[in-house]
Amino acid sequence: MADVPTLSITLLGAGQEVGRSCCVLQYRNITLVLDAGVHPAHTGMASLPFIDELDWSTVDAILITHFHLDHAAALTYITEKTNFKEGKGKVYMTHPTKALHKFMMQDFVRMSNSSTDALISPLDLSMSISSIIPVSVHQLIMPCPGVTFTPYHAGHVLGACMYLIDIAGLKILTQDRHLVKAEIPPVRPDVLIVESTYGVQSLEGREEKELRFTNLVHSIIRRGGHVLLPTFALGRAQELLLILDEYWKKHPDLHNVPIYYASSLARKCMAVYQTYIHTMNSNIRSRFARRDNPFVFKHISNVPQARGWERKIAEGPPCVVLASPGMLQSGTSRELLELWAPDSRNGLVVTGYSVEGTPAREIMNEPEEIIGMKGNPIPRKLSVDYISFSAHVDYSQNSEFIDLIKAPHIVLVHGEQTAMGRLRAALQSKYKNRDEDIKIYSPRNLETLDLTFRPERVAKVIGDLAAKPLKTNDVLSGLLVSKDYSYTLLDPRDLRDFAGLSTCVVTQRQKIALGVGWELVRWHLEGMYGRIEEGLDKDGIPTMRVMGAVDIKQTSEHELTLEWDSSAANDMIADSTLAVITEIDKSPASVKMTSGTQRHQHEHHPHSDHDYKHNPMLRIQRLGMFLEAHFGEVEYHMPDEEMETDQEGATPDGEPSFLIQLDDAEARIKLLSMTVDSNSELLRRRVEAVLDMAVTTVSSLSESFASGAPEDITNGHTHKKKGDISPSEVQGESDVIGPDDDAGRKAVADDDHDDDQTLRRELETQ
């Protein structure tokens, strides 16, 4: 059974869960890893993907989609703490992602090192960052032979991309698509790996959501409270700042209410945002073009640098604070929550997706008390609201994108089990109603998904073969060169120029000790192959050529030498020739031939082509016998000369034929063109099939090989033999090869033409 390539997809993270995204693709001995994040609900080693399940030295490339910690924070641990560097793997991400990843990881390392289960050191981070290869959107990258990938805009956050990956012709699209409209790649992928964070949930419209958000913030301030907005340091925070700054401009009564952005990391990254302003939406770009920098906020302030500022703000007048992290695990947002929770005037607005097991998810259930970072219970009286500004797509957006991509295989990742299950069921129901064969999968962590493909193999035609325009059904012959799972068809003469390769001819020779005569060898070879070319080579050695490929030389009285240019076809002919020669002295026919006292020196085998050359009607008679065995009586017809001249200027058929009649149907076989005409389609097909068998049966191997086998393409024509037989000395009545291949082919062509003319004359005289 032919080898069927299988794509293996294994999730080391984000399998029926949100967080620690890490997807392993394995196909044709190539291993790629998509993302390497940590789980926000865990710390230390528990937050990492299941990295022990993969030999990282076998990884060819790691592709990072964006800088969020749940997609990229485990990268440094993998590159510095595993055997990844023992292999040839490389790490790729876009230019903005690399710039922001550096700042995000510096903050991550600082926060991690304050605990007892730190994963990496600043030195590890420095070494890892230096090994990252930045790429541009739409840039075609070849990380290793047989693999290419192209990044496309994914929206979401600055630098976020999805990758269209091509592994040996198999196309995979990794989609981390988000609210900003993503690109649709121009190529239909075989597999789509897509997030399922929100399952079948549909989010409210943009305008309604912003209005509800600003009204909620304003109402908390009116009652004298503080507003806490836990956000990630980058991405959604900048979006909320833009909304609040614009709302403050329109409401003078809020100008004395400060908005604090408690993130030193964000201040560092603002320069990166301004550097890559061209990658953002048209509104941001147009404002920047008018010298209205959208990232210079008039009503946003940085928090005071003095120690204990959190308590001072809590005891002060109403304000709005955006603080990280977004899921309230630790840091500034967690400290402010514990300070503000007991006051009912205060309010918490959760603005993004919260992973199961994080404090942000737990507090959305509005418990009566929360547990502080020191383990102490704290009463919760502040209001809790949820308005999703998450960059992840909802069901309608996800479904629309999947429909546009039209991939036959869809793999759901990065979603909790329940939400992912509902999304899978909804998609399956939709495609079933449409009668579309779309396979949808939702693998768990460490569950390997095997997908079998039979991808199309496309060969590019280059060089001289590409110079001539081709039409439909044209047959193109050339040399097929395979390299790194790509195929190129070219003329062998272009091999050195386009592929850097060259051809050579391997000539094989084999000597055989033989105790029978030269004529007996020829007789047996004629019986097997039909026509045998005989003469002398350039050194005057008697030589016979079998099927234009294998030379048999009488190098001494009791020794023969077989010589041929090695190829798949020639090697088979040489093997069969050797088998015939070695069995000559065991053949009963040999005994009969050598026991006769009056044998002619050049007696030919009854199965040779010699009789056809001197009696062309013999072939027709044998064809007629074969046809009669299948159809009964077969009539032979020769056009009447008077019929040929009935119509002046007409072109008569003038071709002899066999006539076969079965009931009311009849079929006519034209003997020169070997075509069949019939008033019955069924009879015509049957006669054609029998005629093919008849022609094959009455033809020798030499005739079949010469007419059916394509010329050896290693040099554009049949090989020139080193010992070509000289035409100056001809033995007997056998055909002769010329001193070069062109002349030899011309001699054979002329001989075949003479045979046709003789056959026509013989038919006309019958």
N, C-alpha and C positions, 0 to 999 in steps of 0.2 A: 504494500500500500504506500502511495506517495506520502512524503512528509507534509503534514498540514500545520502551518504555523499557528501558534496559540499565544494570545495576549493574556498575561496574568496580571491582575490588578489586586494588590494587597494594601489595605489601609492599616498603617501603624498608628493612626489617630484620626479623629473626625468621622469614624464609622459609627453611625447611629448615635452621635454625640456632637456637641458644639465645642470646639477647642482642639488644640494640639494637632492641627492639620498636618498630615504626612501621608502621601499616597505614593506607592511604589509601582512602577510600570516595568514589566519584563517581557521582552519580545525578541526572538532570534538572538539570544545571548547578549542582549543590550538591556541595561538597567538604568532607568531614570527615576528620580525622586522629585515629587511636586510638593513644595513647602516643607517647613520643619518648625512647627510652633509648639508652644507650651499650653497647658490647660489652666485657665484663669482661676478655677476653683481649687487647685492643688498647689503645693509648693515643693521645692526640692526635686528629688528624683521622680516622685509621683506625678509631677506635672509634665514630664517628658513623654514623647511618643514611645511605643514599644520598640526601642532602638536595638535591643538585643536580638531581635528576630531577623536581622539583616546583616549580611557581611558587607560592611560599608566600603571595603577595598574593591568590591566588584561594581560599584556605582560609577556610571559614566558621566552623569551630570545631575546637579541639583538645581531646580528652577524655582525661584521665589516669586510669588505673584504680587505681594505688597508687604509693607513694613509692620503691620499689626503683630503684636506679640504672639497671638494664637496661630500665626502663620510663619513667623521668622525667628522667634526668640530661642529656639532649640538649635539653630544653625551653628552657632559657635561651639556648643558642646559636641555636636557631631563632628565638626571639622578638627577640633583640637583634642577631644577625649576618646574618640574611637579610632579604628584603623583606616579611616577614610583617606588619609594622606599616603597610605601604603599603595593605593591604587593610582589611577590616572584621572580620577574624577575632577570636575570643575564646577564652580558655583556661579550662577548667572542671576542677575536682577537688573531692572532698568536703572538709569542714572539717578532719577529722583529718589527711587527706593533705596539705593545704596547710601545716598547722602542722609536721608532721614533715618535709615536703619542704624547708622552709627550713633546718632543722638539718642534714639530710643533704647538701644542696647546699653549705652553708658548709664542712662537712668535706671535701667533694669538691673545692671550689675551693682550699682550703688545701693538700690533697695534690697537686693538679694544678699549682699555682703553684710547688711545690718542684722541678718538672721543667722541661725546656726547651720542651715542647710544650703549654703551658697553653692551654685553649680559651676560657675566659671569665675575667673579673675580678670582684672583689667588687661593683663598681658595676653590672656587667651583671646579676649575680644580684639585687641590690636592685631594679633596674628591672623585672626579669621577675616577681619575687614580687608586686610591687604591682599587676601587671596580671591576676593570677589571680583568677577568680571562684569562690568556694567555694559548694558546693551541698549540700543535705541528701538523705539517702536517701529514696526515694519521692517526691521533689519533681519535678514536671513542669516542664521547662525548654524554652523556645522560643528557641534561639540566633539563628535567622533565619527569615524567612517560609517555611512549608512543612516545617519540621523541628522535631521535639520529641524529647526523650530523658528517660528516668527512670533514676536510679541504683538498684541493688538490692545488698543485702549479698552479698559474695563470699567472706567468710571471709579466709583467707590471713594478712593482717596488719591492724593497726588502720587503718581508713579505706578498706580495699580494697573496690571495687565493680565490678559489671558493669553495662553500659549497655544498656537496651532503647531502640533508636533507631527513630524513625518518620520516613522521608523520603518525603513525598508519598504516604503510604499503604503504602509498603514497610517492613516491620519487620525489623530486624537486631538480634540479641543478641550482644554482645561478651562472651565468657565467659573470665574468668581465675579460674576456680573452684579452691578449695583445700580443705585438710582440714577446716577448720571448715565445718559444713554451710551451704551457700549457699541462697539463696532461689530458688524457681521462679516466674518472672514469670507473671502471670495471662493473658498473651496469647501465642499461638503465633507465633513469628517465622517469617519467610520464609527467613532466613539465620542460621546459627549460626556464629560465629567462635570456635574453641575451641583451647586449648593442647594440645600433644601431647608434653610434656617427657619423660615416662617411657614413651611408646609403649605396648607391651603388657605392660610389667613390672608385677607385683603386689607391693606392699610388705607387710611383716609387720604383724601387729596391734599396736595401741597398747601394750597391757600387756606383751606379749613384748618389744617394742622397748625400752621403758623399763627392763625388768628386765635385758636384755642390756647396755644402756648403763651402768647403775649398777654392775653386776658387773664390767664391763671397767674402769671408772674405779677401782674399789676394788682390783682385782688389780694395776694399775700402781702404785698407792700402796703396796701391801703389799711390792712388790719394791724399794721405795725410789726410785721414779722420779717424774718430773714429767709431768703430763697437759696436753697442749695441745689446746684445742678452738677451732679457727678458725670464727668465725661472723660473720654480718652484724651490724652494730651494733644493729639493731632487728629485732623480730619473733621469729626463732628463738632469739636469745640470751636474751630474757626467758623463753621457754618452758623452755630448758635450766636456767636459774637456778632456776626454780620446782621442777624435778625434783630438782636437786642439793640445794637447801636443805631440801626435805622428806626426802630420803634421809639427810642429815647429822643431822637431828633424831632419826631412828630408830637411829642408830649412834653412841653416845657415844665409841667408840674413834677416830672421825674428827674429833672436835671440835677437836683441836690441829692439824689439817691445814687450812691456809687455802685458800679459793677466791677467786681474784682476777678481777675484771671489769675488763679493761684497755680502757675506752672512756669518755672524757670526754663524747663525743657522747650516749651512752646516759643518762648522768646528766642531761643537759639535757632529754632527751625524756621522762624519767620523769614529769614534771609533765603532759605531754600525755596520757600513758597514764591518769593518774589523773583528768584532766579528762573524758576520754571513756570512763570505766569502764562506762557504761550500754550501750556498744556491744559489750561482750565477752560471753563465755559465762556461763551461769548459775552455774557454780562460782565464778568470779572475783567476780561480782556479789554472791553470797550471803556470801562471805568479807568483802567490803568492807562489807556491811550489818552484819555482826557486829563491826565495827571491827577486823577482822583484815586489815589492808592486805596483800595478797599481794605488793606490790612493795616492802615493807620487809623485807629479808632479814636473818636473824639470823646466818647463817654465810657471808655474802658480803662481801668487803672490796674497796675500791678499791685500785688499785696504788699503791705509794709514789710521791710526786711528785719524789723526788730523781733527778738525772741518772744514767743507767747502772743503773737498777733491774733491767733485764732480766738483766744478768750476775750481779747479786747474788742474784736469785731462782734462776738456773740453778745457782749454786754452793751454794745453801741446801738445806734439808730438802724432802721431797716436798710438792707443792702442785698445785692445779688452776688453770689460767688460761684464761679465755675472752677471745679477742682477735680483732679485725677486722684486715683483711678476711677474708671467709670462703673466698676462693679463693687466698690466700697470694701475691697479686701483689706486695705491698709492705707497709710499715707494721709494726705491732707483731707480728702473727702471723708474718710472714716473718722478722723478726729473731729471735724466739724459736725458730723452726724451725731456723735456721742454728746457733744456740747449742746446742740440745738434740739435734740429729741424730746426733752421734757417740756418744752414750751409749745403750747397749742397754736400760738400765733405764727410759728415758723412753718415752712413748707419744703418738702422734698419732691423734686420733679425728676423722675427717671426718664431719660431721653433716648436710651438705646436698648439693644437686646441684652438681656441678662441671662447668663448661663446658669443652668441648674446647679445648685450647691453653693452659689455665691451669696453674700449678704444682700446684694441688690435684689436678687430673685426672692429671697426670704422676706424682706421687708415689704415687698409688694403685696404680701398677704395680710399686711397691717396687723402685726402681732401687738399685744399690749405692752410688751417690753422686749428690748434687744439685749444681747450679751456683748459687753464691751471687750476691747482687745485684751484687757487684764482679767477677763472672766467675770466681771461684776455685772449684775443685771441693771439695766437702765430703762426707766419707764418711757414708752413712746407715746407722745401726745401730738407731735407735729403731723401735719397732713402729708399723705403720700399719693402722688398722682403719676400716671404713666402716659407719656406722649412720645411715640416712637419717631425719632429722627434717624433711626438706624439706616445705614447705607445698604443693608441687605434687601434684596428684592422680595416682594410679596408674591402671592400665587399668580395673579393676573400678569405681572411683568415677567415672571419666570416662565410661565406657560407660553407667553407670546414669543419669548426668545427661543425656547425649545422648538416651537413650530417653525420658526424661521431657519433654524440650523438644519432641521430634517435629518438628524443622525439616526441610523437604524438601531443603535445601542446607546442607552442612557444610563449612567451610573450616578446615583444620588449620594452625596456626601455632605458633611458639615450641617447636620440637623439632628435634633433629638428624636428618639425612636418613634414616639407617637406622631410627631409632626411629619417625619419622613414617611411613615407608613400611610398617613392620610394623603400625602402628595402622590405617592406611588399609586395608590388606589384610584385617585382622581384622574391621573394621567392614563392609566390603563383603561379606565372606563371610557375616557374621551377617544382614545385611539381605537378601541374596540368598536365604538359606534361609527367611526369613520372607516372601519374595515382596513386599517393600516397595521402592518406588521412591524410594530416598534417594541423592542425588548427593553424593559426597565428593571434595574437592579438596585438594591439598597444593602450592600454588604456590611457586616459588623466588623469591628476591629479584628485584625489577624485572620479574617476569613478571606481566602484567596478566590477571586472570581476569574475563571478561565473562559475566554471568548475565542472561538475558532474562526478564522477568516481565510478566504481564497482571494487575495487582492489581485487586481489586474496588473499584468506586467507590461509596461510600456517601454518601447525601445526608441531612442532618438536616432534618426538617420542623419549622418553627417558626411562631409567630404564629397567625393565624386558621385556617390549614390544620391545625394540630396540635390545635385545640380539639375536633374531632370524632373520636371513636374510629373506627379503621379495621378492616375485616375482610379476610380473605384474598381476593385477587383484586379488591379495590376499585381503581378507577382514580382517581389523584390528579393534578390539573392545577394547575400553578402556575408560578412563575418560578424557574428554576434559576440560582443565583448561585454562581460559582466564584471563590475567592480563596485563593491560596497552596496550591493543590492540595486544598482542602477544598470541599465542596459543600453548599449550603443551598437547600431548596425552600420557597418562601413565596408568599403571596398578594401580587400586585403592590401592593396598597394598604398592605402592611406594609414595603415596600421602604425607605422613609425611616427608619422607626423601628428596624429591625433591621440594616440594611446601610449606613445613612447615604447612600443613593443616592436619586435621583429619576428619574422617567420624563418623557419629552417626546415629542411627536408631530411628525414631520417631514412637512410637506405638500409634495408635488412638483407642479409645473405645467409643461406643455409645449405650445407653440402649434404648429399645423400649418396651412399654407396648402393649401386644397383647392378644386378646381374642380368638384365634383359636388354634387348636392342632398342635403338633410338626410334625405329619405325613403330615398334610395339607401344612405346610410351606415347607417341603422337596419336596412335589409333585409340588408345584408352582416353586420352584427353579430349579427342573429338567426340567420343561417345558421351562424355560428361558435359562439355561446354559447347559443342557444335563447331564453331569456327575457331581454328588455330592459325595464328600468323607465324610463318616460318621463314628463316633466312639466316644470315650471318651478322654478328655484331661487328663493331669497328675493329676488333682484334682478330676477326676471321673465325670466331668460335660459333659452331652451329647453335642456333637459338630458336626457341619457340616462345611465343607470347600468348598468355591466356587472358582473355577478356580485356586486353589492352592494359593490363596492370602488372602481371607477374611474368618475369622472364625465366625460362628454364634453359640453362646452358650445359652443353656436353663438354665439361672441362677436361675430362679424360675418358678412357674407354669404359670404365666401370664407375664413373662418378658424375653426378649431376649437381649443378648449383642453382638454387632458387634465389632470385633477386627481385626485390620490389621496394617501392617507396611507401613507407608506413603510413597508413590511415585506417580508419575503422573499416571501410569497405575493402581496401586492398588486403588488410590482414585476414579478413574472412576468406577472401579468394585464395590467398596463399595457404591458409589452413586446409581448405578443401582440396587444393592442388596437391599438397603434400600427402593427404590421405589417399587420393587416387593413385599416386605414384607408388606409395609404400605397399599398396594392395595388389599391384600388377602381377607379381610373381605368384600370388595365391589365387588368382582369378581363373576359373575354368575356361573362360574365353581366351585367355593367353595360351593355355595348353592347346586349344583347338587351332589358334592362329599359327603357332610355331610348328605344329605337327604336319601342316600341309606342305606338299613338295612343290606346288606350282603357284604360290602366292605372288601377286604382283608387288613390286617393291613399294608402290605408293597406294596400296589399297586403303580406301577410306571406310570409316565406321558407318554403319547404316543410319545412325542417329546424327551424323554430322550435317552441316549446312551445304556440303558439296553437292548433294543431289538437287537441292533447291536451286543452286546456281546454274546447273546444266539442264534442269527440267523444272522451270517455274510452275508448270501445271500440277506438279506433285503436291505442292502446298494447297492448291485449290481443291484437289481431289481429297486430301485429308480433311480439309475444312468441311467439304460436303459430306464425308462419312460421319464426322462428328455431329453435324446438324441432323442427318438422317436418323442417327441413334436417338435423338431427342424428339424430333417432330415427324418422323416417317418420311415419305417421299419428298425429295427436294428437287425442283426443276432448275436447270441451268439455262439462262437466257443470254443471247448475244444480239445487240441491236442490229437491225437490218440496214444495210447501206442505203437502200432505197428510202427508208424512213428518215435517214439522216439528211437527205437532200430534198425532202418534200417541200419545206418552207425555205425559200431563198432568204438568206440573211439570218436565219434562226441559228441558235447555238444548240446543237443536239446534245443529248446526254452522253451518248457514245461510250457508256460504261457497262461492262458485263455484270451480271447479277445472278443471285440465287433467288428463287421464288418459293415461298413457303405458304401453304394454304391449309387452314384449319376451319372447317365448316364454312361460314360466310366471310370469315376474316382472312386477310392475306398480308404477308410482309415481304418486302423486297430488300435484299442485302446487296448493296453496291460493292463490288469486289475490289475496286481500286481505292476508293475512299473509306471503305469499311464502315459505311453508315447504313441505317435501317429506316425505311419508310413503311408505314402501315396505316390501314384505315381503322385499326383497333389499337388504342393506347395500351391496353393490357397486353396484347400480343407483342407490340413493339418493345415494351420493357422486358418481356420474357426473352425475346429473340436477342436483344442487346446483351442481356446477362449471359446467355448461352454462347453468343459469339465471342464475348470476352474470354470465356473459359476455353473456347476452341482455339482462338489465336494464341493464348498462353500455352496451350497443350502442344500445338504443332511448332512452336518457336523454340529455339535453343536458348540456353542460358546466356550465351554471348549476345544474341539479339535482344533479349529482354533487358540485360544489363546496359547495353548501349543505348536503347530507346527510353528506358524507364528511369535510370539512375542519373541524378544531376551531376554536372561536371564538378570535380573537386575544386572548391573555391579558395584553396590556400594560395593559389597563384593565378586564378582566373581561368585556367584551362587544365586539361589532363596533364599529369606529370610527364616531363621529358625524361626518358630513361637514359641512364648513362651509357648503356650498351645498345643503342638503337640499331636495328637490323638494316644492313645496307641493301639498297635495291639493285646494286650492280651484280649481285650473285644470288640468283633465285633457285631454290631447290623445289623441284616438282611443280605442282599446280597451286600451291598455297598462296594466300595474299601476302603482300610485302609492305612493311612499314618504311616510310621515307626517312631521310637523314634528319629531319626535324619534325616536330609535332604538326606544324601547319601543313607541311607537304603530306604527312601521313594522313591527316584528317581529310585533305582534299582527295587523296587516292581512294580512301574508303568511301567518300561521298560520291565520287565518280563511279565507283564500282556499284554502289547501291542504285545510282541512276540508271546504269546499264541494265541492272537486274530488272528494274521497273519497266524499261523499254522492252526487254526480252519477254517479260511476262505479258505485256500488252499484245505483242506480236503473237505469242503462243495462244492467247485467248482468242484473238481474232481469226486464227487459222482453224480453230476447233469447229 
